[in-house]
């Protein structure tokens, strides 16, 4: 038997009194904020559905850690910024992580890094196909009523690799060895709907037509009349994507790379934009629309061009679309395409904040599964973000009325029926400066409603707590002086109002 003395460290910089640091025997955690995610997950069943799609060939009598426990350990670890399996050699003893996995805080430890590694490497291609359906099923379930229209953004990101992973290849454009994953996200609710991990040297649109076909077919089984629009940058402006969308009878807007013919046809528009800028000393944006048929296209398609001139010079951009409204409203069509830039924020969250690029298993299929784990974590955050969102009203900024709704100087007719007061334009139709002011105000008043994962970690997730267990309950004590306690309370209030009947609260 060995008797160890209590560890202490003493600091004397305070002057009047020494500062003594020592260990505590109380069970503590640094990630108590994950409890709100677990409560929403319990209501939605996201990790349970995820784990249910995986095949478990192990002998049940010899299993210490279920697939669901390991899925939750990894998903909640990613949410709390623990993207490595190695992190779980410590987290497996954390009382809150045990609770998240449905174990008693003082119960047996969770899965270690070797166990999690074997878990990820046991995943089969059949399981990946089932996970594809799980993401789509969860997307469909996220709508309380059938949507009238949906907009999907296609994008690919580079994922540099630094080991000997399978199918890591050199990409000439990015000048690195990498994977080249592709995502389909929904503009209406920010969820990741389809993800694909691909070898590093493929075309950016490789397989995108198959993914779109599968997604559209699945959605139309549930919502036969939903209108679907697909957007993507010039990497997706290729013949097989046009053909797929046209065969599916969905609308699309893709970026189109400039060539000598397109430049010649639009030189006059650029010249006019430059002249307008010189005369008015304000940025000039001009638009035009025309039919165009490239040499590899079997038919003519509609092309919209934007010609811009400002103090930085000129900017000319093209998109190809099958939206009928483009012939009457080319500027609105182009601006709707430019709104796809918001999906790049989701990609940034996925790659940077959720460490999606941490695909360091050797097997390609194992890394594909890792991509799904990270997507599950981000989708859970997106769902909670929508539950707690509390955007300020539009009238916090000056919003112009709809055209023609300005009051006139004529006296009102007392005998005339009461008219509906003029309504402001919706935010989406407001000028860029107005939308910018509103979003700046929203970030101040509703930091969690659209908060990045790092914001959620600093304001909610990363909080120390003491965990105690009695025969009647598990108590997790937060510090009453925690500066972000009000944010945590707000999240809990919104969450409980969302998942429980109001009459049950009190």
C-alpha positions as CSV (number, residue, x, y, z in Angstrom):
1,X,0.0,0.0,0.0
2,X,1.3,3.4,-1.0
3,X,0.3,6.6,0.7
4,X,0.5,9.7,-1.6
5,X,0.5,13.2,-0.1
6,X,-1.9,15.8,-1.6
7,X,-0.3,17.8,-4.5
8,X,0.0,21.5,-4.0
9,X,1.5,24.5,-5.8
10,X,1.9,27.9,-4.2
11,X,2.1,31.2,-6.1
12,X,3.3,34.4,-4.3
13,X,2.6,37.1,-6.9
14,X,-0.5,38.3,-5.1
15,X,1.7,39.8,-2.3
16,X,-0.6,39.9,0.7
17,X,-1.6,36.3,0.7
18,X,-0.1,33.2,-0.9
19,X,-2.2,31.5,-3.6
20,X,-2.3,27.7,-3.1
21,X,-3.5,25.4,-5.8
22,X,-4.4,21.8,-4.8
23,X,-6.5,18.9,-6.1
24,X,-10.1,18.1,-5.2
25,X,-11.6,14.7,-4.8
26,X,-15.0,16.0,-6.1
27,X,-16.0,14.7,-9.6
28,X,-15.6,17.7,-11.9
29,X,-16.1,18.4,-15.5
30,X,-15.2,21.2,-17.9
31,X,-17.9,20.6,-20.5
32,X,-21.2,20.7,-18.6
33,X,-22.9,22.8,-21.3
34,X,-23.1,19.7,-23.5
35,X,-26.1,18.7,-21.4
36,X,-28.4,20.9,-23.5
37,X,-27.3,19.2,-26.7
38,X,-28.0,15.8,-25.1
39,X,-31.5,16.9,-24.1
40,X,-32.3,18.0,-27.7
41,X,-30.7,14.8,-29.0
42,X,-32.9,12.8,-26.7
43,X,-35.9,14.6,-28.2
44,X,-34.8,14.2,-31.8
45,X,-33.1,10.9,-31.6
46,X,-30.3,12.0,-33.9
47,X,-27.4,9.9,-32.4
48,X,-29.7,7.0,-31.8
49,X,-30.7,6.9,-35.5
50,X,-27.1,7.4,-36.5
51,X,-25.9,4.4,-34.4
52,X,-28.9,2.3,-35.5
53,X,-27.6,2.5,-39.1
54,X,-24.4,0.8,-38.2
55,X,-24.0,-3.0,-38.2
56,X,-22.6,-4.6,-35.1
57,X,-21.1,-8.0,-35.7
58,X,-19.6,-8.3,-32.2
59,X,-20.6,-11.0,-29.7
60,X,-23.3,-9.3,-27.5
61,X,-22.1,-11.1,-24.4
62,X,-18.5,-9.7,-24.8
63,X,-19.5,-6.1,-25.5
64,X,-18.4,-3.5,-23.0
65,X,-19.2,-0.4,-25.1
66,X,-22.2,-0.2,-27.3
67,X,-22.1,1.5,-30.7
68,X,-24.4,4.2,-29.4
69,X,-22.1,5.0,-26.5
70,X,-19.1,5.3,-28.9
71,X,-21.1,7.4,-31.4
72,X,-22.1,9.8,-28.6
73,X,-18.6,10.0,-27.2
74,X,-17.3,11.0,-30.6
75,X,-20.1,13.3,-31.6
76,X,-20.2,15.2,-28.2
77,X,-16.4,15.2,-28.1
78,X,-16.3,17.0,-31.5
79,X,-18.9,19.5,-30.3
80,X,-16.6,20.3,-27.4
81,X,-13.5,20.6,-29.6
82,X,-12.1,17.2,-28.9
83,X,-11.6,16.0,-32.5
84,X,-9.0,13.3,-31.8
85,X,-9.6,9.7,-30.6
86,X,-6.6,10.3,-28.2
87,X,-8.7,12.9,-26.3
88,X,-11.0,10.1,-25.1
89,X,-8.3,8.4,-23.1
90,X,-9.0,11.3,-20.6
91,X,-12.7,12.0,-21.5
92,X,-13.7,8.4,-20.9
93,X,-13.4,9.2,-17.1
94,X,-15.3,12.5,-17.3
95,X,-18.6,12.3,-15.3
96,X,-20.6,14.4,-17.8
97,X,-19.4,12.4,-20.8
98,X,-20.5,9.3,-19.0
99,X,-24.0,10.8,-18.4
100,X,-24.1,11.8,-22.1
101,X,-23.6,8.1,-22.9
102,X,-26.3,7.0,-20.4
103,X,-23.8,5.8,-17.8
104,X,-23.7,6.7,-14.1
105,X,-21.1,9.4,-13.4
106,X,-19.3,7.1,-11.0
107,X,-19.8,4.1,-13.3
108,X,-17.3,2.3,-15.6
109,X,-15.1,4.3,-17.9
110,X,-16.1,4.8,-21.5
111,X,-14.3,3.5,-24.6
112,X,-10.6,4.3,-24.9
113,X,-8.7,5.4,-28.0
114,X,-7.9,1.8,-29.2
115,X,-11.5,0.8,-28.9
116,X,-12.7,3.8,-30.8
117,X,-10.1,3.2,-33.5
118,X,-11.3,-0.3,-33.9
119,X,-14.9,1.0,-34.0
120,X,-14.2,3.4,-36.8
121,X,-12.3,0.9,-38.8
122,X,-15.1,-1.7,-38.5
123,X,-17.5,0.4,-40.6
124,X,-18.6,-1.1,-43.9
125,X,-19.7,0.5,-47.1
126,X,-23.3,-0.7,-46.5
127,X,-23.3,1.2,-43.2
128,X,-22.2,4.4,-45.1
129,X,-25.1,4.0,-47.5
130,X,-27.5,3.7,-44.6
131,X,-26.0,6.8,-43.0
132,X,-26.7,8.7,-46.2
133,X,-30.3,7.8,-45.7
134,X,-30.2,8.8,-42.1
135,X,-29.0,12.4,-42.9
136,X,-31.8,12.8,-45.5
137,X,-34.4,11.3,-43.1
138,X,-33.3,13.7,-40.4
139,X,-33.5,16.6,-42.9
140,X,-37.0,15.7,-43.8
141,X,-38.0,15.4,-40.2
142,X,-36.7,18.9,-39.5
143,X,-39.7,20.4,-41.2
144,X,-42.9,20.6,-39.3
145,X,-44.9,21.2,-42.5
146,X,-44.0,20.3,-46.1
147,X,-41.9,23.1,-47.6
148,X,-43.1,24.8,-50.8
149,X,-39.6,25.2,-52.1
150,X,-36.0,24.2,-51.2
151,X,-32.6,25.6,-52.2
152,X,-29.6,23.3,-52.1
153,X,-26.0,24.5,-52.3
154,X,-23.3,22.3,-53.7
155,X,-19.7,22.9,-52.7
156,X,-16.4,21.0,-52.3
157,X,-13.5,21.8,-50.0
158,X,-9.9,20.7,-50.0
159,X,-8.8,18.6,-47.1
160,X,-5.0,18.4,-46.9
161,X,-3.6,15.1,-45.6
162,X,-0.3,14.6,-43.9
163,X,-0.1,10.8,-43.7
164,X,-0.5,7.7,-45.8
165,X,-4.2,7.6,-45.9
166,X,-5.9,5.6,-48.6
167,X,-6.8,7.5,-51.8
168,X,-5.0,10.7,-50.7
169,X,-3.8,12.1,-54.0
170,X,-2.0,15.2,-55.3
171,X,-4.3,17.9,-56.7
172,X,-2.6,20.3,-59.1
173,X,-4.8,23.3,-58.4
174,X,-4.4,23.1,-54.6
175,X,-0.7,21.9,-54.9
176,X,-1.1,19.4,-52.1
177,X,-2.0,15.9,-51.2
178,X,-5.5,15.8,-50.1
179,X,-9.0,14.4,-49.9
180,X,-11.7,16.4,-51.8
181,X,-15.0,16.0,-49.9
182,X,-18.3,17.5,-51.3
183,X,-21.4,18.7,-49.4
184,X,-25.0,19.5,-50.2
185,X,-26.5,21.9,-47.7
186,X,-29.9,23.4,-47.4
187,X,-30.2,27.2,-47.6
188,X,-33.5,27.2,-45.6
189,X,-32.2,25.5,-42.5
190,X,-28.4,25.2,-42.8
191,X,-28.4,21.4,-42.4
192,X,-25.9,19.2,-44.1
193,X,-28.1,16.9,-46.2
194,X,-25.6,14.9,-48.3
195,X,-21.8,14.4,-47.8
196,X,-19.3,12.6,-50.0
197,X,-15.7,11.8,-49.3
198,X,-13.7,11.6,-52.6
199,X,-10.1,11.0,-53.6
200,X,-7.9,14.0,-53.7
201,X,-7.4,14.5,-57.5
202,X,-11.0,14.3,-58.8
203,X,-13.0,16.9,-60.6
204,X,-14.9,19.1,-58.1
205,X,-18.3,18.0,-59.6
206,X,-17.5,14.3,-59.8
207,X,-20.5,12.4,-58.5
208,X,-22.5,15.5,-57.8
209,X,-25.1,14.6,-60.4
210,X,-25.6,11.2,-58.7
211,X,-26.0,12.8,-55.3
212,X,-28.5,15.3,-56.6
213,X,-30.5,12.6,-58.3
214,X,-30.6,10.5,-55.2
215,X,-31.6,13.5,-53.0
216,X,-34.3,14.7,-55.3
217,X,-35.8,11.2,-55.7
218,X,-35.9,10.7,-51.9
219,X,-37.5,14.1,-51.3
220,X,-40.2,13.7,-54.0
221,X,-41.3,10.5,-52.3
222,X,-42.4,12.6,-49.3
223,X,-43.1,16.0,-51.0
224,X,-44.1,15.3,-54.6
225,X,-44.8,19.0,-55.3
226,X,-41.8,20.7,-53.7
227,X,-39.9,23.0,-55.9
228,X,-36.2,22.4,-55.8
229,X,-33.4,24.8,-56.8
230,X,-29.7,23.9,-56.9
231,X,-26.8,26.3,-56.8
232,X,-23.1,25.9,-57.2
233,X,-20.0,27.8,-58.3
234,X,-18.3,27.5,-61.7
235,X,-16.8,24.1,-60.8
236,X,-20.4,22.7,-61.1
237,X,-21.1,24.6,-64.3
238,X,-20.5,21.5,-66.4
239,X,-22.7,19.7,-69.0
240,X,-23.5,16.6,-66.8
241,X,-24.9,18.8,-64.0
242,X,-27.1,20.8,-66.4
243,X,-28.4,17.5,-67.9
244,X,-29.1,16.0,-64.5
245,X,-31.1,19.0,-63.3
246,X,-33.0,19.3,-66.5
247,X,-33.9,15.6,-66.5
248,X,-35.1,15.9,-62.9
249,X,-37.1,19.0,-63.8
250,X,-35.5,21.2,-61.1
251,X,-34.1,24.7,-61.5
252,X,-30.4,25.5,-61.2
253,X,-28.0,28.4,-61.2
254,X,-24.3,27.6,-61.7
255,X,-21.3,29.9,-62.1
256,X,-19.9,29.9,-65.7
257,X,-16.3,30.5,-66.5
258,X,-15.6,33.4,-68.8
259,X,-14.2,32.7,-72.3
260,X,-13.3,34.9,-75.3
261,X,-16.8,34.7,-76.8
262,X,-18.6,35.7,-73.6
263,X,-16.1,38.5,-73.0
264,X,-16.6,39.9,-76.5
265,X,-20.4,39.8,-76.2
266,X,-20.3,41.7,-72.9
267,X,-17.5,44.2,-73.5
268,X,-20.1,47.0,-74.2
269,X,-21.8,46.3,-70.8
270,X,-18.5,46.6,-69.0
271,X,-17.7,49.8,-70.8
272,X,-21.1,51.3,-69.9
273,X,-20.5,50.3,-66.2
274,X,-17.2,52.1,-66.2
275,X,-18.8,55.2,-67.8
276,X,-21.6,55.2,-65.2
277,X,-19.0,55.0,-62.4
278,X,-17.0,57.8,-63.8
279,X,-20.0,60.0,-64.1
280,X,-21.7,59.3,-60.8
281,X,-18.7,58.4,-58.6
282,X,-20.6,55.6,-57.1
283,X,-20.2,51.8,-57.8
284,X,-22.0,50.7,-60.9
285,X,-23.7,47.3,-61.4
286,X,-25.2,46.4,-64.7
287,X,-26.8,43.2,-65.8
288,X,-27.8,41.5,-69.0
289,X,-29.2,38.2,-70.1
290,X,-28.8,36.3,-73.4
291,X,-29.0,32.8,-74.9
292,X,-25.7,30.9,-75.2
293,X,-24.6,27.5,-76.5
294,X,-21.1,26.4,-75.8
295,X,-19.5,23.9,-78.2
296,X,-20.1,21.0,-75.8
297,X,-23.7,21.9,-75.1
298,X,-26.5,20.2,-77.2
299,X,-28.9,23.1,-76.6
300,X,-28.9,26.8,-75.9
301,X,-29.1,27.9,-72.3
302,X,-29.7,31.2,-70.5
303,X,-26.7,33.2,-69.3
304,X,-26.8,36.2,-66.9
305,X,-23.8,38.5,-66.8
306,X,-23.0,41.0,-64.1
307,X,-20.7,43.9,-65.0
308,X,-19.4,45.9,-62.1
309,X,-17.2,49.0,-61.9
310,X,-15.9,50.7,-58.7
311,X,-12.8,52.2,-57.2
312,X,-11.1,48.8,-57.3
313,X,-11.6,48.3,-61.0
314,X,-14.0,46.1,-63.0
315,X,-15.6,42.8,-62.2
316,X,-17.4,40.6,-64.7
317,X,-19.2,37.4,-63.7
318,X,-21.4,34.9,-65.5
319,X,-24.0,32.4,-64.4
320,X,-26.0,29.8,-66.4
321,X,-29.5,29.1,-65.3
322,X,-32.8,27.6,-66.4
323,X,-34.9,29.9,-64.2
324,X,-37.6,31.6,-66.4
325,X,-37.5,34.7,-64.3
326,X,-33.9,35.4,-65.3
327,X,-35.2,36.9,-68.5
328,X,-37.2,39.5,-66.7
329,X,-35.1,40.0,-63.5
330,X,-31.5,39.2,-64.3
331,X,-30.2,41.2,-61.3
332,X,-32.5,39.3,-58.9
333,X,-31.4,36.0,-60.4
334,X,-27.8,36.8,-60.0
335,X,-28.2,38.1,-56.4
336,X,-30.1,34.9,-55.5
337,X,-27.1,33.0,-56.8
338,X,-24.7,35.1,-54.9
339,X,-26.6,34.3,-51.7
340,X,-25.0,30.9,-51.9
341,X,-22.0,32.5,-50.2
342,X,-23.8,31.9,-46.9
343,X,-23.3,28.2,-47.4
344,X,-19.6,28.8,-47.4
345,X,-20.0,29.8,-43.7
346,X,-21.4,26.3,-43.1
347,X,-18.3,24.9,-44.8
348,X,-16.1,27.0,-42.6
349,X,-17.8,25.8,-39.5
350,X,-17.5,22.2,-40.7
351,X,-13.9,22.4,-41.7
352,X,-12.4,24.8,-39.1
353,X,-14.6,24.7,-36.0
354,X,-15.7,21.1,-36.3
355,X,-12.3,19.9,-37.5
356,X,-13.8,18.0,-40.4
357,X,-10.4,17.8,-41.9
358,X,-9.2,15.6,-39.1
359,X,-9.5,12.5,-41.3
360,X,-6.4,10.7,-40.1
361,X,-7.5,7.1,-40.1
362,X,-5.6,4.9,-42.6
363,X,-8.6,3.4,-44.3
364,X,-10.7,5.5,-46.7
365,X,-14.0,4.0,-45.5
366,X,-13.0,4.8,-41.8
367,X,-12.3,8.4,-42.8
368,X,-15.6,8.5,-44.7
369,X,-17.3,7.5,-41.5
370,X,-15.4,10.2,-39.5
371,X,-16.9,12.7,-42.0
372,X,-20.4,11.5,-41.0
373,X,-19.5,11.8,-37.3
374,X,-18.5,15.5,-37.8
375,X,-21.6,16.1,-39.9
376,X,-23.8,14.7,-37.1
377,X,-22.2,17.0,-34.6
378,X,-22.7,20.1,-36.7
379,X,-26.3,19.2,-37.6
380,X,-27.0,18.8,-33.9
381,X,-25.6,22.3,-33.3
382,X,-27.6,23.7,-36.2
383,X,-30.8,22.2,-34.8
384,X,-30.2,23.7,-31.3
385,X,-29.2,27.0,-32.8
386,X,-32.6,27.2,-34.5
387,X,-34.4,26.3,-31.3
388,X,-32.7,29.1,-29.3
389,X,-32.6,31.7,-32.0
390,X,-34.2,35.0,-30.8
391,X,-33.6,37.5,-33.6
392,X,-34.5,41.1,-32.9
393,X,-37.4,42.6,-34.8
394,X,-36.8,44.2,-38.2
395,X,-37.9,47.6,-36.9
396,X,-34.6,48.0,-35.0
397,X,-33.2,49.5,-38.1
398,X,-34.7,51.9,-40.7
399,X,-36.3,49.8,-43.4
400,X,-37.8,51.4,-46.4
401,X,-41.4,50.7,-47.4
402,X,-42.4,48.9,-50.4
403,X,-42.4,51.0,-53.6
404,X,-45.5,53.0,-54.1
405,X,-46.5,52.8,-50.4
406,X,-45.2,56.2,-49.4
407,X,-47.9,58.5,-47.9
408,X,-49.3,61.2,-50.1
409,X,-50.1,64.8,-49.2
410,X,-53.8,64.4,-50.1
411,X,-56.3,64.4,-47.3
412,X,-57.8,61.0,-46.5
413,X,-61.4,60.3,-47.6
414,X,-63.4,59.5,-44.4
415,X,-65.9,57.4,-46.4
416,X,-63.1,55.2,-47.9
417,X,-62.6,51.8,-46.4
418,X,-59.7,51.4,-44.0
419,X,-56.6,50.3,-45.9
420,X,-53.9,48.0,-44.7
421,X,-50.9,50.0,-43.4
422,X,-47.9,49.8,-45.7
423,X,-45.5,47.0,-44.8
424,X,-41.8,47.0,-45.0
425,X,-40.0,44.8,-47.5
426,X,-38.8,41.5,-46.1
427,X,-35.2,41.4,-45.1
428,X,-34.2,39.3,-48.0
429,X,-35.3,42.0,-50.4
430,X,-33.6,44.9,-48.6
431,X,-30.4,46.6,-49.9
432,X,-27.1,45.1,-48.9
433,X,-26.3,48.0,-46.4
434,X,-29.7,47.5,-44.6
435,X,-29.1,43.7,-44.3
436,X,-25.6,44.4,-43.0
437,X,-26.8,46.7,-40.3
438,X,-29.5,44.2,-39.2
439,X,-27.1,41.3,-39.0
440,X,-24.6,43.4,-37.0
441,X,-27.4,44.2,-34.6
442,X,-28.4,40.6,-34.4
443,X,-24.9,39.4,-33.6
444,X,-25.1,41.7,-30.6
445,X,-28.5,40.8,-29.3
446,X,-28.7,37.1,-30.4
447,X,-25.1,35.8,-30.3
448,X,-26.2,32.1,-30.1
449,X,-28.9,32.2,-32.8
450,X,-26.4,32.2,-35.5
451,X,-23.3,31.6,-33.4
452,X,-20.3,29.8,-34.7
453,X,-19.3,26.6,-32.9
454,X,-16.5,28.5,-31.2
455,X,-19.1,31.0,-29.9
456,X,-21.2,28.2,-28.4
457,X,-18.1,26.7,-26.8
458,X,-17.0,29.9,-25.1
459,X,-20.5,30.9,-24.0
460,X,-22.3,27.6,-23.2
461,X,-20.3,24.4,-23.6
462,X,-17.1,25.1,-21.8
463,X,-18.2,25.5,-18.2
464,X,-16.8,23.8,-15.1
465,X,-19.3,21.9,-12.9
466,X,-19.3,19.6,-9.9
467,X,-21.2,16.3,-10.4
468,X,-22.7,14.5,-7.4
469,X,-24.8,11.3,-7.3
470,X,-27.4,10.4,-4.8
471,X,-30.0,7.6,-4.7
472,X,-32.7,10.1,-6.0
473,X,-30.9,12.2,-8.6
474,X,-27.7,13.4,-10.3
475,X,-26.9,17.0,-9.4
476,X,-24.6,19.1,-11.6
477,X,-23.6,22.3,-9.9
478,X,-22.6,25.4,-11.9
479,X,-20.9,28.4,-10.3
480,X,-23.4,31.2,-9.6
481,X,-20.6,33.6,-10.6
482,X,-20.2,32.1,-14.0
483,X,-20.3,35.1,-16.4
484,X,-22.3,33.3,-19.0
485,X,-24.9,31.8,-16.7
486,X,-27.7,33.9,-18.3
487,X,-26.9,32.5,-21.7
488,X,-27.1,28.9,-20.3
489,X,-30.5,29.8,-18.7
490,X,-31.7,31.2,-22.0
491,X,-30.8,28.1,-23.9
492,X,-32.5,25.9,-21.3
493,X,-35.7,28.0,-21.3
494,X,-35.9,27.9,-25.1
495,X,-35.1,24.3,-25.2
496,X,-37.7,23.2,-22.6
497,X,-40.3,25.4,-24.3
498,X,-39.6,23.6,-27.6
499,X,-39.6,20.0,-26.4
500,X,-42.1,20.0,-23.6
501,X,-45.8,21.1,-23.4
502,X,-46.0,24.5,-21.8
503,X,-48.4,23.2,-19.1
504,X,-45.7,20.7,-18.0
505,X,-43.4,23.5,-17.0
506,X,-43.5,24.9,-13.6
